[in-house]
């Protein structure tokens, strides 16, 4: 039997879906920045390219984290 994993992990309300989506994006950006740092240490990436990518990702992450905070307040969850 084939089960779609995405259908099993689903939030019950649009607000909770947004919370989940923002959290997943935030974690993905954390992981990406970590691996960019590893690439820089190993010499597979130049410092200017690293800084450019981290800056772009950090801006996106800021928006996701701010949205996450707003959603938590709206859902009356601890921040």
CNS distance restraints for C-alpha pairs under 8 A (distance, minus, plus):
assign (resid   4 and name CA) (resid   8 and name CA) 7.04 0.50 0.50
assign (resid   5 and name CA) (resid   9 and name CA) 6.68 0.50 0.50
assign (resid   6 and name CA) (resid  10 and name CA) 6.88 0.50 0.50
assign (resid  10 and name CA) (resid  17 and name CA) 7.12 0.50 0.50
assign (resid  11 and name CA) (resid  16 and name CA) 5.43 0.50 0.50
assign (resid  11 and name CA) (resid  17 and name CA) 4.99 0.50 0.50
assign (resid  11 and name CA) (resid  20 and name CA) 7.45 0.50 0.50
assign (resid  12 and name CA) (resid  16 and name CA) 6.59 0.50 0.50
assign (resid  12 and name CA) (resid  17 and name CA) 7.24 0.50 0.50
assign (resid  13 and name CA) (resid  17 and name CA) 6.21 0.50 0.50
assign (resid  14 and name CA) (resid  18 and name CA) 6.18 0.50 0.50
assign (resid  15 and name CA) (resid  19 and name CA) 6.25 0.50 0.50
assign (resid  15 and name CA) (resid  71 and name CA) 6.63 0.50 0.50
assign (resid  15 and name CA) (resid  75 and name CA) 7.30 0.50 0.50
assign (resid  16 and name CA) (resid  20 and name CA) 6.13 0.50 0.50
assign (resid  16 and name CA) (resid  71 and name CA) 7.88 0.50 0.50
assign (resid  16 and name CA) (resid  75 and name CA) 7.83 0.50 0.50
assign (resid  17 and name CA) (resid  21 and name CA) 6.07 0.50 0.50
assign (resid  18 and name CA) (resid  22 and name CA) 6.05 0.50 0.50
assign (resid  18 and name CA) (resid  68 and name CA) 7.95 0.50 0.50
assign (resid  18 and name CA) (resid  71 and name CA) 7.53 0.50 0.50
assign (resid  19 and name CA) (resid  23 and name CA) 6.11 0.50 0.50
assign (resid  19 and name CA) (resid  68 and name CA) 5.77 0.50 0.50
assign (resid  19 and name CA) (resid  71 and name CA) 6.16 0.50 0.50
assign (resid  19 and name CA) (resid  72 and name CA) 7.38 0.50 0.50
assign (resid  20 and name CA) (resid  24 and name CA) 6.12 0.50 0.50
assign (resid  21 and name CA) (resid  25 and name CA) 6.23 0.50 0.50
assign (resid  22 and name CA) (resid  26 and name CA) 6.06 0.50 0.50
assign (resid  22 and name CA) (resid  64 and name CA) 5.25 0.50 0.50
assign (resid  22 and name CA) (resid  65 and name CA) 7.10 0.50 0.50
assign (resid  22 and name CA) (resid  67 and name CA) 7.15 0.50 0.50
assign (resid  22 and name CA) (resid  68 and name CA) 5.97 0.50 0.50
assign (resid  23 and name CA) (resid  27 and name CA) 6.23 0.50 0.50
assign (resid  23 and name CA) (resid  64 and name CA) 7.47 0.50 0.50
assign (resid  23 and name CA) (resid  65 and name CA) 7.74 0.50 0.50
assign (resid  23 and name CA) (resid  68 and name CA) 6.95 0.50 0.50
assign (resid  24 and name CA) (resid  28 and name CA) 6.12 0.50 0.50
assign (resid  25 and name CA) (resid  29 and name CA) 6.14 0.50 0.50
assign (resid  25 and name CA) (resid  61 and name CA) 7.61 0.50 0.50
assign (resid  25 and name CA) (resid  64 and name CA) 7.11 0.50 0.50
assign (resid  26 and name CA) (resid  30 and name CA) 6.31 0.50 0.50
assign (resid  26 and name CA) (resid  61 and name CA) 5.72 0.50 0.50
assign (resid  26 and name CA) (resid  64 and name CA) 6.26 0.50 0.50
assign (resid  26 and name CA) (resid  65 and name CA) 6.85 0.50 0.50
assign (resid  27 and name CA) (resid  31 and name CA) 6.29 0.50 0.50
assign (resid  28 and name CA) (resid  32 and name CA) 6.13 0.50 0.50
assign (resid  29 and name CA) (resid  33 and name CA) 6.11 0.50 0.50
assign (resid  29 and name CA) (resid  57 and name CA) 6.51 0.50 0.50
assign (resid  29 and name CA) (resid  58 and name CA) 7.89 0.50 0.50
assign (resid  29 and name CA) (resid  61 and name CA) 6.62 0.50 0.50
assign (resid  30 and name CA) (resid  34 and name CA) 6.27 0.50 0.50
assign (resid  31 and name CA) (resid  35 and name CA) 6.30 0.50 0.50
assign (resid  32 and name CA) (resid  36 and name CA) 6.09 0.50 0.50
assign (resid  33 and name CA) (resid  37 and name CA) 6.22 0.50 0.50
assign (resid  33 and name CA) (resid  54 and name CA) 6.29 0.50 0.50
assign (resid  33 and name CA) (resid  57 and name CA) 7.64 0.50 0.50
assign (resid  34 and name CA) (resid  38 and name CA) 6.43 0.50 0.50
assign (resid  35 and name CA) (resid  39 and name CA) 6.17 0.50 0.50
assign (resid  36 and name CA) (resid  40 and name CA) 6.20 0.50 0.50
assign (resid  36 and name CA) (resid  45 and name CA) 7.87 0.50 0.50
assign (resid  36 and name CA) (resid  50 and name CA) 6.68 0.50 0.50
assign (resid  36 and name CA) (resid  54 and name CA) 7.93 0.50 0.50
assign (resid  37 and name CA) (resid  41 and name CA) 6.22 0.50 0.50
assign (resid  37 and name CA) (resid  50 and name CA) 7.57 0.50 0.50
assign (resid  38 and name CA) (resid  42 and name CA) 6.22 0.50 0.50
assign (resid  39 and name CA) (resid  43 and name CA) 6.20 0.50 0.50
assign (resid  39 and name CA) (resid  44 and name CA) 5.10 0.50 0.50
assign (resid  39 and name CA) (resid  45 and name CA) 5.69 0.50 0.50
assign (resid  40 and name CA) (resid  44 and name CA) 5.87 0.50 0.50
assign (resid  40 and name CA) (resid  45 and name CA) 4.87 0.50 0.50
assign (resid  40 and name CA) (resid  46 and name CA) 6.44 0.50 0.50
assign (resid  40 and name CA) (resid  47 and name CA) 6.84 0.50 0.50
assign (resid  40 and name CA) (resid  50 and name CA) 6.87 0.50 0.50
assign (resid  45 and name CA) (resid  49 and name CA) 6.69 0.50 0.50
assign (resid  45 and name CA) (resid  50 and name CA) 6.52 0.50 0.50
assign (resid  46 and name CA) (resid  50 and name CA) 6.14 0.50 0.50
assign (resid  47 and name CA) (resid  51 and name CA) 6.08 0.50 0.50
assign (resid  48 and name CA) (resid  52 and name CA) 6.12 0.50 0.50
assign (resid  49 and name CA) (resid  53 and name CA) 6.17 0.50 0.50
assign (resid  50 and name CA) (resid  54 and name CA) 6.06 0.50 0.50
assign (resid  51 and name CA) (resid  55 and name CA) 5.94 0.50 0.50
assign (resid  52 and name CA) (resid  56 and name CA) 6.34 0.50 0.50
assign (resid  53 and name CA) (resid  57 and name CA) 6.11 0.50 0.50
assign (resid  54 and name CA) (resid  58 and name CA) 5.84 0.50 0.50
assign (resid  55 and name CA) (resid  59 and name CA) 6.32 0.50 0.50
assign (resid  56 and name CA) (resid  60 and name CA) 6.56 0.50 0.50
assign (resid  57 and name CA) (resid  61 and name CA) 6.05 0.50 0.50
assign (resid  58 and name CA) (resid  62 and name CA) 6.05 0.50 0.50
assign (resid  59 and name CA) (resid  63 and name CA) 6.60 0.50 0.50
assign (resid  60 and name CA) (resid  64 and name CA) 6.38 0.50 0.50
assign (resid  61 and name CA) (resid  65 and name CA) 6.04 0.50 0.50
assign (resid  62 and name CA) (resid  66 and name CA) 6.07 0.50 0.50
assign (resid  63 and name CA) (resid  67 and name CA) 6.09 0.50 0.50
assign (resid  64 and name CA) (resid  68 and name CA) 5.99 0.50 0.50
assign (resid  65 and name CA) (resid  69 and name CA) 6.21 0.50 0.50
assign (resid  66 and name CA) (resid  70 and name CA) 6.35 0.50 0.50
assign (resid  67 and name CA) (resid  71 and name CA) 6.10 0.50 0.50
assign (resid  68 and name CA) (resid  72 and name CA) 6.12 0.50 0.50
assign (resid  69 and name CA) (resid  73 and name CA) 6.28 0.50 0.50
assign (resid  69 and name CA) (resid  79 and name CA) 6.49 0.50 0.50
assign (resid  70 and name CA) (resid  74 and name CA) 6.17 0.50 0.50
assign (resid  71 and name CA) (resid  75 and name CA) 5.98 0.50 0.50
assign (resid  72 and name CA) (resid  76 and name CA) 5.89 0.50 0.50
assign (resid  72 and name CA) (resid  77 and name CA) 4.92 0.50 0.50
assign (resid  72 and name CA) (resid  78 and name CA) 6.67 0.50 0.50
assign (resid  72 and name CA) (resid  79 and name CA) 6.22 0.50 0.50
assign (resid  73 and name CA) (resid  77 and name CA) 6.08 0.50 0.50
assign (resid  73 and name CA) (resid  78 and name CA) 7.48 0.50 0.50
assign (resid  73 and name CA) (resid  79 and name CA) 7.20 0.50 0.50
